[in-house]
Amino acid sequence: MNYGDLSPRIYLPARHAFALIASATEAYKQNCKDVQAVLGRTTGCTLRLIADIRKIDAAYQNGESLAWRDSGSLGATLCLVAEWLGLKSTILGFAGNSYLKTIGFPDNRFLAVGAVQLTS
């Protein structure tokens, strides 16, 4: 099945670009299931927030706490900008790392720290 524009992507900050996720079909299906469980619908764009906990821990004590605080600030900012643009947004309570395995991220290095759903 080809999802075209619906294919999940990952942001590559070093390249300031997006790349397709290798397991796009499975990631798409799992994201739809997760969003529907919380919102009852799956329309819109889901922005999943993932922290590289090893990088944070290399510079800070209690790095996971910092990742969660930054995630909350980023989620709030995304929602404020969405409102300003006339969009609807919902912060999703996705704290589990099961999605990381789906997209090929090792959970001993990365931490899923939330998500935001944007809709028109």
Secondary structure as GFF3:
##gff-version 3
##sequence-region A 1 120
A	DSSP	three_ten_helix	4	6	.	.	.	ID=ss1
A	DSSP	beta_strand	9	12	.	.	.	ID=ss2
A	DSSP	beta_strand	17	20	.	.	.	ID=ss3
A	DSSP	alpha_helix	24	39	.	.	.	ID=ss4
A	DSSP	beta_strand	45	52	.	.	.	ID=ss5
A	DSSP	alpha_helix	53	59	.	.	.	ID=ss6
A	DSSP	alpha_helix	63	84	.	.	.	ID=ss7
A	DSSP	beta_strand	88	92	.	.	.	ID=ss8
A	DSSP	alpha_helix	98	102	.	.	.	ID=ss9
A	DSSP	beta_strand	110	119	.	.	.	ID=ss10
###
